[in-house]
Amino acid sequence: LDELTNDITGSSAAFEPAIDYVVVKWPRFSFEKFPGVDTTLGTQMKSVGEVMAMGRTFCEALEKAARSLETGHHGVTSLRDRVDYRALARNPNEARDMVMEGPRAPTEDNRQAPPSDDELRAILRVLVARPQCDRLLLVADAMRVGLSVDALFDITAMDPWFLHQVARLVRLENELRAQPGPLSKELLLRAKQLGFSDSRIALLTPFNEREIRAQRLAYHLRPRYNNVDTCAAEMPARTPYLYATYDGPPGAEIAVSGRKKVIILGGGPNRIGQGIEFDYCCCHASFAMRELGIEAIMINCNPETVSTDYDTSDRLYFEPLRVEEVLGICREEQRRGQLLGVIVQFGGQTPLRLANALTENNIPLLGTSADAIDRAEDRKRFDALLSKLGLKRPPGRIATTPADALRIAEELTYPVLVRPSYVLGGRAMMICDYPHELSAYMQLAMSAAEAAGSNSILIDKYLNNAVEVDVDAVGDGERVVVAGVMQHIEEAGIHSGDSACVL
């Protein structure tokens, strides 16, 4: 060890690590892509990616990891509005859709009165005994309906220390729910130190996220950006690798430079349809900025990627890709130097969803604007653009209800290609040949659309025996350069992420 150099500290690797932060990794599952699959966790790997979060306490890091997953949760939140517990009790192997937000699909059970706490306690005693992707959230729900740490230890054999940490989060939830008016500075600070986001606090109080943010800023509660090292500041650590915490005064442990700078948003956790190809783009964007003499700042939460290597960018923030965290980092970087803007188009759908919020908060976007992103995603605006340019496309319409979808499909004639707006990776997309297939599919599509902040379902005439060609181009407003033409080997209808092509 004395012959090895620690890149972070610049010293010999022969020292005892002293860590002053907690790291939580949480796997990302995509069981919603495989209906009917056995979701029991065992020795076989079933996750498709993971996130990593850091904080000064376990609770803070756990909350940050939960919202980094992009599964519709704002933290260690309840599944009661998203899981039909009665149906799940009858079929514990039923795959949960860990990604879809919005209301759960209607069943005979959830058309009835919701289960009482006593009924839920009995159901959850069975569910938490089984290793599964959302077991920790089920444990938290069990605590919310009155199961004790000792009882859960007997059922799950989880270490009581971890169960007590989850219980701390549940107790704070109850305290926040009991607040009739504005939160005190002490309570708000305690919530932030336990990792609660503004949006999570808003769900527990009479205020919306903007009002919580306004209260927090009025109390001058801003995050501190701590440097990551392995020696707890016992020796200098030169690597600009940071995480946010509310344990300490606001600011940054390392000096924010006065150079021109650009923030690049990564893609978050790997999943089916959004993975390493986007990270490749983010890395090369960082390399290009550094070659131009512009400081490249990366925000990402995926430990499996090259973009989160500490030497890929000039500064790395290991934080969730959500509005609160990204805005906080932008404000910190704007204190010194010139923030030229934020690049959102290389990380897939994850950063694209932040474009409108960044624009509303006067954070400049480089490259594709928020309006251009919306014009490509909004089918009405996109159709208007195609008509203006005289470009052909398969006939299609927009549906907002199952009845709309059935009527439109009859007009277009089957088969039809059905998909929600503002989604990537073929998620909740289906080719329907018959009305009963379309009816069964619409609930899934509408949930996926709600998750993306839309209520639009795109229905296009599906072209049988068609050849699919991707044309990649880049333009600067005056010139357009075609970078590549790719012909899919499979017929049209296979998602590009699942297909092979010839360049």
N, C-alpha and C positions, 0 to 999 in steps of 0.2 A: 504493500500500500504506500510506503514512503517513496516509491519510485513513480507513482501515478499522480497526476495533477488533477485536482478538482476544478472543472471549467468554471463553475459558479463562483467559487471563492478565490481561485488562483493559487491556492495553497496545496500542500500535500494532502492526499486522501487519507492519510493515517491520523484521523481524529474521530472522536466519538460524536456521532450526529446528535444535535440538540434541536428539536423541532418546536417552534412556537405557534404552529397552526395545525388544523385538522383537515385531512383530505378524505372526501367521500366519493366513491365511484358507484354508479348506479347503472345496471345494464338496461339497454333499450330492446324491447321485444316487438315483433311485428306479427303477432298471432292473427290480427285482423285480416291478413293476407291469405290465411289458410283456415277457412271455416271448418270446424269439426276436428281440428288437430288436438292431440292431448297436450294440455298446457301444464301438466305436472312437471316440476323441475327435478332433475336428477343428475346423473353423471354426464349425460349428453348435453353439449352446449346448444342452447336454443335462442340465445340473444343474437341480434344482428349488429349491435353497436353498444356504445356506452357513453356516459358523460362523467365528468369529474368536476367537483366543486371544492373550494377551499374556504375556510373560515377560522375564526379564533376559537370557536366552540363546535362541538359535534352537531348541536341543533342548527346552528347557522349554516354549516356546510350541508347538512341533510336537506334543509329547506331549499337551498340554492340548487342542489342536485335534482330535487324533485321537479322544480320548474324548468330546469335545463332540458329535461327529457322531451319537451314539446309534445306531451300526451294530453294536453288540455287542462293540466293541473297547475294551480298557482302555488303549490307547495305540497305538504302532506295533508291534502284535503280529502273530504269525504267522498265515498263512492255511492252514497245513497241515491243521488239523483241520476246516476249513470249506469247502475247495475240493478237488474231485476233480481233481488235477493231470493225471492221465492222460487223463481225458475232455476236459479243457480243452486239452491239447496237440493232440488230434484235431480239436477244434472251437474255435479261439481266439475266435470270434465269440459263443460261448455267453454269455448274460447271466448275470452273477453276482448273487446275492442279497446285497446289501451290508447288509441289515438283519437277516436271520434269524440268530439265535444257535442254539446247540445242534448236534447231529450233522448232517452233510450227508446228503442222500438216498442210500440204498444203491444202488449200481450193481455191475455185474459186476466193475469194476476195484477198487473199494474193499472188496469182499468178499475180494479177494486180499491178499497181504502188502503193506504200504505201500511206496511207492517208496523205493529207497535214495537216499543223498545223491548218488551219481554220476548216477542216473537223473534226480533232481530238478534237478541242475545243467544237464543237457542240456535239460530241459523249460523251465527258467526262462530260459535264454539266448534262447529263442524268445519267451517271453511278455513279458519286460521290454522287448523291442524295439518293442512295439506300444503306442501311447498309449491308456490305458484308465483307468477310474475308480480302480482299486486298484493302479495301477502302482507307487506308492511302497512299498506293503506287499509287492508282489512283489520289488522291489529289496532290501528288508530280508530277505526269505526267501532270496534268492539269496546274500546275504552270510552268512546262517546256515549255508548248505551249502558255503561256501568260495569263492565268486566274489569276486575282489578288486575294489577301487575302480577300478583301471586297466582291468580287463576290463569292468566295468559302464560305465565312461565310453566305451569303444570301442563298446559295444552301444547305449547310450541317448543319448549325447552330452549327458548331464546335467552341469552344472558340478561339477567334482571337489570343490569346497568343500562343497556340499550332500551329496554322497555320503559324504564324510568325517564329516559330522555324524551321518548315519544309522549309519555304522560305529561311532561312539562309543556309540550306544544299544545296538547289538548286543554290543559288548565288555562293557558293563556288565551286560547280561543274563547273559552267561557267568560273570561274576564273582559275581553273585547266586546263580546255580544251584550254584556250587561251595561255598556256605556250608552247613555241616552243622548249625550251631546258631544261636543268636541273633545278629543282625547287630550289628556294631560301630557306634558313633555316627558315626564318620567315613564308613563305607560307606553308612549309611542317609541321612546328610545329602547325600552326593554323589548318591545316587539321586534324592532329592527335588529337588536343584538342577537335575538334568537333566530334571525334569518327571514322574518316575515317580509314579503314584498308589499309595496303600496297596494297592489291589486288584491292581494290576499287579505290585507287589513280591511279594504273596502268591502269585501264580501261578508265580513263579520260585523260591520258597523253600518249606520244609516248614511254613510257618505260614499261618493264614487271615488275612483282612483285619482282623478285630478284634484279633488278636494283634500284627499289624504296627502297628496304630494304638496299641496299648498300649505297645509298645516305643518308638515315636516320641515319645509323650507322656512316657514315663519319661525320655527323653533331653532333654526340654523343647524338642523340635523342632516348632515351630509356624510357620505362614506369616506373612510380613509383607505388609501390604496397602499397596501403593505407589499414589500418586496419578498420574494420567495427565496429562501436559502436553506441550507441544511445545518446551520450552526447558530441559529437564533441570535444573530448579530455579534457572536463572539469574535468573528473576524470579518473583514469587509467582503461583501458579496456584490460582484459587479454586474450581474446579469439583470437586465430590465424585464423582470418576469413578475407580474403583480396580480393581486386579488383584492377585492373590496371587503371591508368589514366596518362595522359601527363600533368596534371596541377600540376607542382612541379618538383623538381630535381629527377633524377633516383635513384632507390634503393628501400628499403622496410622500412615501419614504425616500423616493429618488426624485431628483430635480427634473421637472418637466422642461424639456429643451425649448429654446426659442427659435428653432428652425422651422421651415415650411414642412408641413406634415399632412399625411393622408391616413384615414382610418379605413381598414378593410374588414368587413364582416364575414366571418367564416360560416360554415354550413351546419354547425351543431352536430348532434349525434348521427352516426351512420344509420341508415335505414334502407329498406328496399325502395329503390327509386331515387335516392339522394345519398350519395356516398363519396367515395374517394375522388371521383372525377371532378367534383366541385372544389375539393381541397387542392387539387392540382392547379386549378385556375387561380385560387386565392394565393397560393405560394408564388406563382409566376407574376402575379400582380405585385406582390411584395418585392420580388427580385427586381422587377422593372422600375419601381419607385426608387429603390436604393441606387440603381444605376443612374437615375436622373438626378441624384443628390437630394431627393425628397425623403423625409423620414417616414418609414412605413410602420404603422401601428396595427396590430392584429387583435381582434376580439374573437374568441372561440372558447368552447367548453368541451371539446372532444380530445381525449388524451391519445387516441389512436392515430392521429394525423400528423403530417409533416408541418402543417401550419402552426401547431402548438409546440414545436421544438423551439427552445429559447433563442436559437440563433437564426431562425428564418426571417424574423422581422427585427426592427430596431427596438420595438417595445411590444410586449405581449400581455394582454389582460385576459386572465382565465376566468371568464364570467359568463352567466347565462345570456343568450341572445334575445333579450327582451327590452322593451322600450325603456323601462326605468334604468336598467344597468347601462345600456348604450348611451342614453342621454347624459347620465352622470359622468361617464368617461369622456364624452365630447366636451362637457363643461370644464372638466379638469384639464383637458388638453388645450382648451381655448384660453386658459389663464395666461399662457406664455406662448409666443410663436404664432404662426399663422396656420390655422386648420383650413386647408384648401377644400376639404370636403370628405364625404364618406362614400365608399364604393360598396354597393349592395348587390350588384348583378352577378357576382362570381360564386356565391354561396348557396345557390338554389333558392327554393321557395322560402326558407327561413328568413334570410335578410330582406327579401322582397316584401314580406309582410310588414316590415318596419318602415318602409319608404314613406308612407303617408305621414306617420307620426313624426319622423325626423323632419320632413318638410314643414309640417305644422309648427314645429319648434324652432324653425329658422336654422336648421342644420343643412348646409348645402350638400346636394348629392352630385357626385361626379359620374359622367356617362349617362346611362338611361335615367330619365327623370321619373318621379312618382306618377306624373300624368301619363307618360308614355307606357309605363308598366300597366297602369289601369286600362289604357286604350287597348293593350294587347290581351288583357285578361277579361275585360268586360265585353261580352259577345255582341251587344248592341253597338257599341262604339267600334268594335273591330269590323263588324259587318258594314258599317257606314264607311269605314276607311277602304275596305275592299271594293265597295260599290263605286266610291270616288275614283279609285285607281283602275277600275274596269277589270278586276281580277276574279277569276272563277273560283268557286268553292262548292262542296257538296251542300245541297239545301239543308237548312237547319233552323231550329227555333229555340226559344228559351221557355222553360217551364218553371213554375214556382210551387205547384201542387201536384199530387199524383194524378188528379183528374186532368190537369193541363197536359201532363206528359202523355197520358193515354190518347187524348184528342190529337195532339201533335203527331204522335207516332202513326196514328191511322191516316193522317193527311200525308205524311212523308212516305208511308208504306214501309213495312218491315223488310229486312232487319234495320235496326237503328243503333247508333253508337251513343251511349248515354254517359255523361260525366258531370261532376260538379265544377263550378268555376273556381279559380284561384287554388288549384291543387296541382301537385307535381308527382311524378313517379307512377302514374297509372292508378293512383289510389282511388277506390270507389268508382272505377270505370268498368263498363260492361257493354257487351254487344247483345242486344235483346232481339230474339226472333219472334216472340209471341207476347200478347198482352199480359198473360199471367206472369211471365218472367219480369216484365217491366214493373208490374205492380209490386212484386216481391222485392225488387231492387230499390225502389224509390226511397224507402225509409233510410237505407244506408247512404244513398246519395245525398239526401237532404241533411242528414247529420254531418256528413263530410263538408257540405257547403257551409253550414252554420259554423263549423270549426274554423273555416277560412274567412269568416265574417261576411258571408254572402247568403242569398237565398235562391240563387240561380242554378238551374240544372240545364246543361246544354244537351240538346238532342239533335243529332245530325243523321242524315241518311247514310247508312253504312254501304260502302262500295265493295261488293264481292269481287274476288279475283283481281284485286288492284295491286299495283306496284307502289311501294312507299319509298320516297326519296327525301333525304334531308339535305338542305342547302344552308350552309353556315356562311354568314357574311358579316362584315363590320363596316360601319359608315361613320363619317364625321360631320354629316350634314350637307356635304357637297359631293364627296366621293364615296362609292361603295365598292369594297373589295370582297370577292367571293373567295373564302378561305378553303372551302372543301365541299365536295358533292358526294354524298354517301347513299348508295342504293341498298335497301334492306334485302336480305336473302329470303326472309319470311314474307308472306303476304301481308298487306296492310291489315292492321288490327292487333298485331303483337306490339306491345309497348317497346319503344326504342331501347329502354334499359334492359329488356329481356331478350333482345334480338341481336343477330349478327349482321354485319354490313360489309360492303365492298366499297373502298374509297376510290 
